[in-house]
Amino acid sequence: MNNQKVSEMRELIDRLNHASEAYYNGLPEEMTDYEWDALFDRVKRLEEETGFQFPDSPTANVSADTTVGQKEPHEFAALSLAKTKRPEDLVKWAEGKPIWISWKLDGLTLVVTYDNGHLTKIVTRGDGHIGTNITHLRSGIQGIPEQIPYTGHTVIRGEAVISYKDFETFRLESEEDYANPRNLASGSLTLKDVEEVKKRHIHWIPFTLVHMDEPCVSWGERMDWLDAQGFDSVERERINHPELSVIQSVIDAWTKNVTDRVNPYPVDGLVIGYDDTEYASTGSVTGHHATRAGYAFKWQDEAVESLLDHIEWSCAASTITPVAVFEPVEIEGTTVKRASLCNISECERLGIGDKGTVLSVIKANKIIPKVIHVSKTEGALTIPCACPVCGSETGISVSEQSGTKTLKCLNPDCAAKQLKKFTRFVSKGGMDIDGISEQTLDRFINEGWIREYADIYRLSDHHDEIAQLDGFGEKSADNISASIAQARNVPDARVIFALCIPLVGPDVARKLLSAYSFHELFQVARQAETEDYFSVIDGIGPEKSAAFVSWVKNPANWQILEHLLEEVEVVESVTEPGGAKCANLTFVVTGDVHIYKNRNELKAYIESQGGKVTGSVSGNTSFLINNDVTSTSGKNRKAQELGIPILSEEEFVRRFRD
């Protein structure tokens, strides 16, 4: 036996197993999928050459999550699939039989069981034979219903995944550092708090029906059955005649859906399986996979070398992320010159240096540019002491859980930390500036173009610079300028909502404007002697009044408002009633209603007819509406004491609507 090769195998297996532990348990990545696959293939070749295999080799074992919790044996073993990057292997394996192609979703496999139509357990894949019971997290995972129509015994295998969009949103909102959506998904399922899990927007997508009591041989029909039960199962395509040209054509089409980002979820390949499930079950078990259970097709990643030009530090929320900017290279049909390095720990792992460092870059999962290797380091990485957005002091934060080092801006008022406010400002409910997404705002903030709301209306001054940014161009710059021009005349209630004043949503804005015009409202608030000044307005109350007055009295906020009003024209709302059946009358509504959908609908009708609705009975009240006319409630007694008529809903309709 070649001792040198055995020694190399041992070293590689230790690295692979350690990386797998991080991969499946939400810890920072220790290597990319590209690196893992290359080392795995090397171990496999060494085993074939030496005829020796270590018991803990990843070629002989299913990589496992080590989620803490109650362990649960699987009723049906969840084995791995054989992998290939060659379509020719799929043709040979298919043997001319009808097959299905579906996504190989990049998340965490969960096995879900139903009995008598009720969910009985959710178990992680674990090592394929024993997993962890996480049934208590069901309400935090989308796509797993509590009940299904079928009352037999049902076992379903699926993938818990997070979309790219939800992943980026969570990173921005939480300021937590995760390498990718799968890393976040696996880490989320180790949590105990269901509410925390909900924030991650995990979707469970069934990819195979493992068992049901009714006989059904066709895999396609079994998946259709899952859809009929209310599940949103994995996208799939049947190939009746699996010839090389056909399989290659289908793979190309599915790959284009990845590169064009048609599929919102991360995938790391395709799954190929027989339609005949009985035939699929007749294969033997070799190593850690069944020979006919299915095949995983992995894309050939194209690695290209380039020279680092500089490290750009991009601030989102409070985290400052290093981005490698290198000499442009062509990768899989597109020009790439930037790749996120995630955090300081990743830079250290790769050995990132200064200008001239030689990098190897791929497009991970056909989408995201990623540095996978440094073959030559020039100089040393310089970590900035000042935030690239606001210029304030920075500091290195070390995660207690994973030890990951990230750079943080220490200024609580940094514009990058206000990203969510800017996003609300441009939203349809706010100033309705079309074509400026959260990601675009983040980019412009880091370019130094946005510090306050008014700066968004000055983006046209940066038209030529926007046109030169990656992913933009002249047309995008023109569209942004046009959207800004169209959003310079904005209804007053939307302007108030866009300002992100605490506790002041659209409804509160409208209530405030029912008593004062826009400009008058802010002047009165600025001069108000008490914070509860506006609490006399129906539906406002002291807390909302205090929030509004406090915001207006803050000199920094007042300056923000003044600067904004230099850029926009506020359109004053006109609230003319649609009729006069309730004109000059004041109503109080109490108790349940059954003619109107709810009390708000009744209130809206009264206001549309020129009436007013208040919350308490007083000498100014014209009518009390209560379906329980004989009730001894406080409002009924007060109305009787003051001689105010009490109307049932039917009586109100007869007098004021019909």
C-alpha positions in Angstrom: 0.0 0.0 0.0 1.3 3.5 -0.9 1.7 5.2 2.5 2.1 8.6 1.0 -1.3 8.3 -0.8 -3.0 7.0 2.4 -1.5 9.9 4.3 -2.9 12.3 1.8 -6.3 10.6 1.9 -6.3 11.0 5.7 -5.5 14.7 5.5 -8.1 15.4 2.8 -10.8 13.4 4.6 -10.3 15.4 7.8 -10.6 18.6 5.8 -13.7 17.4 4.0 -15.5 16.2 7.2 -14.7 19.4 9.1 -16.0 21.5 6.2 -19.2 19.3 6.0 -19.9 19.9 9.7 -19.8 23.6 9.1 -21.8 23.2 5.9 -24.7 21.4 7.5 -24.9 23.3 10.8 -25.0 27.0 9.8 -21.4 27.7 10.6 -19.1 29.8 8.4 -18.0 28.1 5.2 -14.6 26.5 5.3 -14.5 25.9 1.6 -16.6 26.5 -1.5 -18.7 23.7 -3.1 -16.1 23.9 -6.0 -13.3 23.1 -3.6 -15.2 20.4 -1.8 -16.1 18.6 -5.0 -12.5 18.7 -6.2 -11.1 17.3 -2.9 -13.9 14.7 -2.8 -13.0 13.5 -6.3 -9.3 13.4 -5.3 -10.2 11.2 -2.3 -12.2 8.9 -4.6 -9.3 8.5 -7.0 -6.9 7.7 -4.2 -9.2 5.1 -2.8 -9.5 3.4 -6.2 -5.7 3.5 -6.7 -4.9 2.1 -3.2 -7.8 -0.2 -2.7 -8.2 1.3 0.8 -11.0 3.3 2.3 -11.1 4.9 5.8 -14.4 4.2 7.7 -15.1 8.0 8.0 -14.5 8.8 4.4 -17.2 11.0 2.8 -17.3 8.6 -0.1 -18.7 6.0 2.2 -20.9 8.1 4.5 -23.7 10.6 4.2 -22.7 14.0 5.4 -24.8 14.8 8.4 -26.2 17.8 10.3 -25.6 17.6 14.0 -28.6 19.6 15.0 -29.1 19.4 18.8 -32.4 17.9 19.8 -34.3 14.6 20.1 -32.9 12.0 17.7 -35.3 10.1 15.5 -34.6 7.1 13.3 -35.8 7.4 9.7 -38.5 4.9 8.6 -36.9 5.0 5.1 -33.2 5.7 4.8 -32.3 9.0 3.2 -29.3 8.0 1.1 -27.2 10.2 -1.1 -27.4 10.3 -4.9 -24.5 9.4 -7.1 -23.0 12.5 -8.8 -21.8 13.3 -12.2 -20.9 16.3 -14.4 -21.2 14.4 -17.6 -24.6 14.1 -19.5 -23.2 10.9 -21.1 -23.3 9.2 -17.6 -27.0 10.1 -17.3 -27.8 8.5 -20.7 -26.0 5.3 -19.8 -27.7 5.2 -16.3 -31.3 5.9 -17.8 -31.1 2.7 -19.9 -33.7 4.2 -22.3 -36.4 4.3 -19.6 -38.5 7.5 -19.0 -36.9 9.8 -16.5 -37.6 13.0 -14.7 -35.4 16.1 -14.2 -35.9 18.4 -11.2 -34.0 21.0 -9.3 -31.3 19.9 -6.8 -32.3 22.5 -4.2 -29.5 23.9 -2.0 -30.8 23.8 1.5 -31.4 21.3 4.3 -33.4 18.1 3.7 -36.4 17.5 6.0 -38.5 14.4 6.2 -42.2 15.1 7.0 -44.7 12.5 8.1 -48.5 12.5 8.2 -51.0 10.1 9.7 -54.8 10.3 9.6 -54.4 13.6 7.7 -52.4 15.2 10.5 -48.7 16.2 10.7 -47.0 13.8 13.1 -43.3 14.7 12.8 -40.6 16.7 11.0 -37.1 15.2 11.1 -33.8 16.5 9.7 -31.9 14.2 7.3 -29.1 13.7 9.8 -26.8 10.9 8.6 -29.5 9.4 6.5 -30.5 6.9 9.1 -31.1 9.0 12.2 -32.1 12.7 12.2 -33.2 15.4 14.7 -36.9 15.9 15.4 -37.8 19.6 14.8 -41.6 19.3 14.7 -41.8 22.2 17.2 -40.6 24.5 14.4 -43.4 23.7 12.0 -45.2 27.1 12.2 -41.9 28.8 11.4 -41.4 26.9 8.1 -43.6 27.7 5.2 -45.0 24.9 3.0 -45.7 22.3 5.7 -49.4 22.2 6.3 -50.8 21.0 9.7 -53.4 18.9 7.9 -53.8 17.2 4.4 -56.9 15.6 2.8 -55.3 12.1 2.6 -55.8 10.1 5.8 -53.2 7.3 5.2 -49.6 7.0 6.3 -47.5 9.5 4.3 -43.8 10.2 4.3 -42.4 13.1 2.2 -38.9 14.2 1.6 -38.2 17.9 0.8 -35.7 20.7 1.0 -35.9 23.7 3.4 -34.6 26.6 1.4 -34.5 30.4 1.5 -34.8 32.5 -1.6 -32.0 34.8 -2.7 -34.3 37.8 -2.1 -35.3 36.8 1.4 -31.7 36.0 2.2 -30.5 39.5 1.3 -33.3 41.1 3.1 -32.6 39.2 6.3 -28.9 40.0 6.1 -29.7 43.7 5.8 -32.3 43.8 8.6 -30.5 41.5 11.1 -26.9 42.6 10.4 -26.0 38.9 10.9 -23.3 37.4 8.7 -24.1 34.3 6.6 -22.2 33.1 3.5 -25.3 32.1 1.5 -29.0 31.1 1.8 -28.2 27.5 2.6 -25.9 28.5 5.4 -28.7 30.6 6.8 -31.3 27.9 6.4 -29.3 25.2 8.2 -28.4 27.7 11.0 -32.0 28.7 11.4 -33.2 25.1 12.1 -30.9 24.9 15.2 -33.0 27.7 16.8 -35.5 27.0 19.5 -37.6 30.2 19.1 -40.2 29.7 16.4 -40.7 33.5 16.0 -37.0 33.8 15.2 -37.3 31.0 12.6 -40.2 32.8 10.9 -38.1 35.8 10.3 -35.9 33.8 8.0 -38.8 32.9 5.5 -37.8 29.3 5.1 -39.8 27.4 2.4 -40.1 23.6 2.5 -40.3 22.2 -1.1 -41.1 18.5 -1.4 -38.9 16.7 -3.9 -40.2 13.2 -3.6 -43.0 11.2 -2.0 -41.3 8.4 -0.1 -44.4 6.5 0.9 -48.2 6.5 0.9 -50.5 3.5 1.5 -52.1 3.6 -1.9 -50.1 1.9 -4.7 -48.7 4.3 -7.3 -45.7 3.3 -9.4 -45.2 6.5 -11.5 -42.9 9.1 -9.8 -44.6 11.9 -11.8 -48.1 10.8 -10.7 -46.8 10.7 -7.1 -45.6 14.3 -7.4 -48.9 15.4 -9.0 -50.6 13.7 -6.0 -48.5 15.8 -3.6 -49.6 19.0 -5.4 -53.3 17.9 -5.1 -52.7 17.5 -1.4 -51.8 21.2 -1.2 -48.0 21.0 -1.4 -45.9 23.2 -3.6 -43.6 20.5 -4.9 -40.4 20.9 -6.9 -40.4 21.9 -10.5 -39.9 19.0 -12.8 -39.8 17.8 -16.5 -40.3 14.3 -17.9 -38.0 12.9 -20.6 -39.6 10.0 -22.4 -36.6 9.2 -24.6 -33.4 10.0 -22.7 -31.0 10.3 -25.6 -27.9 12.4 -25.3 -29.2 15.2 -27.5 -32.5 15.4 -25.6 -30.9 15.3 -22.2 -28.3 17.9 -23.2 -31.1 20.2 -24.5 -33.1 19.9 -21.3 -30.1 20.5 -19.1 -29.2 23.6 -21.2 -32.7 25.0 -20.8 -32.8 24.4 -17.0 -29.3 25.9 -16.7 -30.5 29.1 -18.5 -33.3 29.4 -15.9 -30.5 29.5 -13.3 -28.3 32.0 -15.0 -31.3 34.2 -15.9 -32.5 34.0 -12.3 -35.9 32.6 -13.2 -35.7 30.3 -10.2 -35.8 32.3 -7.0 -34.2 29.6 -4.9 -30.6 28.5 -4.7 -29.8 25.2 -6.5 -26.5 23.3 -6.9 -27.5 21.1 -9.8 -30.2 18.9 -11.1 -31.8 15.6 -9.9 -32.5 12.8 -12.4 -34.8 9.9 -11.4 -36.7 7.1 -13.0 -40.5 7.5 -13.5 -40.8 3.8 -12.6 -40.4 3.8 -8.8 -40.5 0.0 -8.5 -37.6 -0.3 -10.9 -35.7 2.4 -9.0 -36.1 0.5 -5.8 -34.4 -2.6 -7.3 -30.9 -1.2 -7.3 -28.2 -2.2 -4.9 -26.7 0.0 -2.3 -23.1 1.0 -3.0 -21.2 3.0 -0.5 -23.7 5.6 0.8 -26.1 5.7 -2.2 -28.6 3.3 -4.0 -27.6 2.8 -7.6 -31.0 3.3 -9.1 -32.4 5.8 -6.6 -31.4 8.8 -8.8 -28.5 10.8 -10.1 -27.3 14.3 -9.2 -26.0 16.3 -12.1 -23.5 19.0 -11.0 -22.5 21.8 -13.4 -18.9 22.1 -14.5 -17.7 25.2 -12.8 -15.4 27.3 -15.0 -12.6 28.7 -12.8 -10.7 31.7 -14.3 -7.7 33.5 -12.9 -7.4 37.2 -12.5 -5.3 39.9 -10.8 -6.7 41.7 -7.8 -6.9 45.5 -8.4 -8.2 46.6 -5.0 -10.5 45.7 -2.2 -13.7 47.8 -2.0 -15.4 48.0 1.3 -19.2 48.1 1.1 -21.4 49.1 4.1 -24.9 47.6 4.5 -26.6 48.2 7.8 -23.7 48.2 10.2 -21.6 45.5 8.5 -18.8 46.6 6.1 -18.2 43.9 3.6 -15.0 43.4 1.6 -15.5 43.1 -2.2 -12.7 42.0 -4.5 -12.4 44.2 -7.6 -10.2 42.4 -10.2 -9.2 42.6 -13.8 -12.3 41.8 -15.9 -12.6 38.1 -17.0 -15.2 36.2 -19.1 -16.9 33.5 -17.1 -19.7 31.4 -18.8 -20.6 34.1 -21.2 -20.5 37.2 -19.0 -17.9 39.7 -17.9 -17.1 39.5 -14.2 -14.9 41.9 -12.3 -16.3 42.0 -8.7 -16.9 39.3 -6.1 -17.9 39.6 -2.4 -15.5 38.2 0.1 -18.2 38.1 2.8 -16.0 39.0 5.9 -12.5 39.4 7.3 -12.4 35.7 8.3 -13.0 34.7 4.6 -10.2 37.1 3.5 -7.8 35.5 5.9 -8.8 31.9 4.9 -8.2 32.7 1.3 -5.0 34.7 1.9 -6.3 37.9 0.2 -3.6 40.5 -0.1 -3.2 43.8 -2.0 -3.1 44.8 -5.7 -1.5 42.1 -7.9 -2.8 39.1 -5.8 -3.7 36.2 -8.2 -7.3 35.0 -7.7 -9.3 32.1 -9.1 -12.9 33.0 -9.6 -16.1 31.0 -10.5 -19.8 31.7 -10.7 -21.1 29.7 -7.8 -24.3 27.8 -8.8 -24.0 29.6 -12.1 -25.0 32.9 -10.6 -22.8 34.5 -7.9 -19.2 35.4 -8.6 -17.0 33.9 -5.9 -13.3 33.8 -5.2 -12.3 30.2 -4.6 -8.5 30.3 -4.4 -5.5 32.6 -4.1 -2.4 31.2 -5.8 -0.2 34.2 -5.1 -0.5 36.9 -2.5 0.9 40.3 -3.0 1.2 42.7 0.0 -1.3 42.5 2.8 -5.0 43.2 3.3 -5.6 46.7 4.7 -8.7 46.9 6.9 -10.1 50.4 6.9 -10.3 52.4 10.2 -13.1 54.6 8.8 -16.6 53.7 7.4 -16.7 54.2 3.6 -20.2 55.7 3.9 -20.0 58.2 6.8 -16.3 58.3 7.7 -16.8 57.3 11.3 -14.6 54.9 13.3 -14.9 51.1 12.5 -14.3 48.1 14.8 -13.9 44.4 14.3 -16.7 42.2 15.7 -16.1 38.5 16.5 -19.2 36.2 16.6 -19.5 34.3 19.9 -21.0 31.3 18.1 -18.7 30.9 15.1 -15.7 33.1 15.7 -16.3 34.9 12.4 -14.7 38.3 12.2 -16.6 41.1 10.6 -16.0 44.9 10.2 -18.6 47.2 11.7 -19.4 50.9 11.5 -19.6 52.3 15.0 -21.7 55.3 14.1 -25.4 54.7 15.0 -26.5 57.4 12.6 -24.6 56.1 9.6 -26.7 56.5 6.4 -26.1 52.8 5.6 -28.0 51.9 8.8 -31.0 53.8 7.5 -31.5 51.6 4.5 -34.9 50.3 5.6 -36.1 53.9 6.0 -34.9 54.9 2.5 -36.6 51.7 1.2 -39.9 52.8 2.7 -39.4 56.3 1.5 -39.3 55.2 -2.2 -42.0 52.6 -1.9 -45.4 52.8 -3.5 -47.0 53.7 -0.2 -44.4 56.4 0.2 -43.0 58.7 -2.6 -43.6 55.9 -5.2 -40.3 56.3 -7.0 -40.3 53.4 -9.5 -37.2 51.4 -10.3 -35.2 52.1 -7.2 -34.9 48.9 -5.2 -33.4 48.3 -1.8 -30.2 46.9 -3.5 -30.0 50.0 -5.7 -30.3 52.3 -2.7 -27.6 50.3 -0.9 -25.3 50.8 -3.9 -26.0 54.5 -4.1 -25.5 55.0 -0.3 -22.1 53.3 -0.6 -21.2 55.6 -3.6 -21.9 58.5 -1.2 -24.8 59.9 -3.2 -27.5 59.4 -0.5 -27.3 60.8 3.0 -30.9 62.0 3.5 -34.2 61.8 1.7 -33.7 64.9 -0.5 -30.6 63.3 -1.9 -32.7 60.8 -3.7 -34.2 63.6 -5.8 -30.7 64.8 -6.6 -29.6 61.5 -8.1 -30.1 62.9 -11.6 -26.9 64.9 -10.8 -25.1 61.6 -10.9 -26.7 60.4 -14.2 -23.4 59.7 -16.0 -21.9 58.0 -13.0 -24.9 55.7 -12.6 -24.7 54.8 -16.2 -21.1 53.6 -15.7 -22.0 51.3 -12.7 -22.0 47.5 -13.2 -25.5 46.3 -14.0 -26.9 49.8 -14.9 -26.1 51.5 -18.1 -27.5 54.6 -19.9 -31.1 53.2 -20.1 -31.2 52.5 -16.4 -29.8 55.9 -15.5 -32.5 57.5 -17.8 -35.3 55.4 -16.2 -34.2 56.5 -12.7 -34.1 60.1 -13.7 -37.6 59.8 -15.3 -39.0 58.1 -12.2 -37.7 60.8 -9.9 -39.2 63.5 -12.1 -42.6 61.8 -12.0 -42.4 61.6 -8.2 -42.0 65.3 -7.4 -45.7 65.9 -6.9 -46.8 63.6 -4.0 -50.1 63.4 -2.0 -49.7 64.8 1.6 -50.5 61.5 3.4 -47.9 59.6 1.4 -45.3 62.2 2.2 -46.0 61.8 6.0 -45.8 58.0 5.7 -42.5 58.2 3.7 -40.8 60.2 6.5 -40.8 57.0 8.6 -42.1 58.8 11.7 -42.6 56.2 14.5 -46.2 55.0 15.0 -47.3 57.1 12.0 -48.6 54.9 9.3 -51.1 55.7 6.4 -54.1 55.7 8.7 -52.6 58.0 11.3 -51.4 60.3 8.6 -54.9 60.6 7.1 -56.4 61.3 10.6 -53.9 64.0 11.3 -54.6 65.6 7.9 -58.4 65.4 8.6 -57.8 68.2 11.2 -54.9 70.2 9.6 -53.5 70.9 6.2 -50.0 69.4 5.6 -47.9 72.6 6.2 -50.1 73.7 9.1 -49.8 70.3 10.7 -46.0 70.5 11.0 -46.0 74.1 12.1 -48.5 73.3 14.9 -46.5 70.2 15.9 -43.4 72.3 16.1 -45.0 74.8 18.4 -47.1 72.4 20.4 -46.7 72.9 24.2 -47.4 69.3 25.1 -46.7 66.0 23.3 -50.3 64.8 23.5 -51.5 67.9 21.6 -53.0 65.8 18.8 -54.6 63.2 21.0 -57.9 65.0 20.7 -58.1 63.9 17.1 -60.2 60.7 16.9 -58.0 57.6 16.5 -54.7 59.3 17.4 -54.3 59.1 21.2 -51.4 60.3 23.4 -48.8 57.8 22.3 -49.1 58.5 18.6 -49.4 62.2 19.2 -46.2 62.1 21.3 -44.3 60.2 18.6 -45.3 62.7 15.9 -44.6 65.8 18.0 -41.3 64.4 19.2 -40.1 63.7 15.6 -41.1 67.1 14.4 -39.3 68.9 17.3 -36.1 67.1 16.6 -33.9 69.7 14.8 -32.2 67.1 12.6 -35.6 65.8 11.5 -36.9 69.3 10.8 -33.9 70.0 8.6 -34.5 66.7 6.7 -38.1 67.8 6.1 -37.0 71.3 4.9 -34.5 69.9 2.5 -37.1 67.4 1.1 -39.7 70.2 0.6 -37.2 72.0 -1.5 -37.3 69.1 -3.9 -41.0 68.1 -4.0 -44.4 69.6 -4.2 -46.9 68.4 -1.6 -50.4 67.8 -3.0 -52.9 68.7 -0.4 -55.7 66.1 0.1 -59.3 67.0 -0.5 -61.7 64.9 1.6 -65.1 65.9 0.3 -67.9 63.6 1.5 -69.6 61.6 -1.2 -73.1 62.4 0.1 -74.9 64.3 2.9 -77.1 61.8 4.6 -75.1 62.1 7.8 -74.1 65.7 7.4 -73.4 67.6 10.7 -74.1 64.5 12.8 -71.8 62.8 15.2 -72.1 59.0 15.8 -70.6 56.6 18.3 -70.5 52.9 17.2 -70.2 50.1 19.8 -70.7 46.3 19.9 -70.8 43.8 17.0 -72.2 44.6 13.6 -73.7 42.2 11.1 -75.0 44.3 8.1 -71.6 45.9 7.6 -68.4 43.8 7.4 -67.0 45.5 10.5 -67.2 48.7 12.4 -64.6 50.4 10.2 -66.8 49.9 7.2 -69.8 51.5 9.0 -67.5 54.3 10.1 -66.3 54.8 6.5 -69.9 55.1 5.3 -70.8 57.7 7.9 -67.8 59.8 7.0 -68.5 59.5 3.3 -72.0 61.0 4.0 -70.6 64.0 5.8 -70.9 62.6 9.4 -68.3 62.1 12.1 -67.5 59.1 14.3 -66.0 59.4 17.7 -65.0 56.9 20.4 -67.0 58.1 23.4 -70.5 59.4 24.1 -70.7 63.1 25.0 -73.1 66.0 24.8 -71.9 66.4 21.2 -73.0 62.9 20.2 -76.1 62.8 17.9 -76.6 59.0 17.9 -75.2 55.9 19.5 -75.3 52.8 17.3 -75.6 49.5 19.2 -77.4 46.4 18.1 -78.0 45.6 21.7 -80.3 48.6 22.3 -81.4 47.4 25.8 -77.8 46.8 26.9 -76.8 48.2 30.3 -73.3 49.0 29.0 -71.6 52.2 30.0 -72.1 53.8 26.6 -75.8 52.9 26.6 -76.3 54.3 30.1 -74.4 57.5 29.2 -76.5 58.0 26.1 -79.7 57.5 28.1 -78.6 60.0 30.7 -77.9 62.6 28.0 -81.1 61.8 26.0 -79.1 60.6 23.0 -81.0 58.2 20.7 -79.7 54.6 20.6 -80.1 53.0 17.1 -79.8 49.4 16.1 -77.9 48.8 12.8 -81.2 48.1 11.0 -82.6 51.4 12.2 -79.5 53.3 11.1 -79.8 51.7 7.6 -83.5 52.7 7.3 -82.8 56.3 8.4 -79.5 57.1 6.8 -78.8 54.7 3.9 -82.0 53.5 2.2 
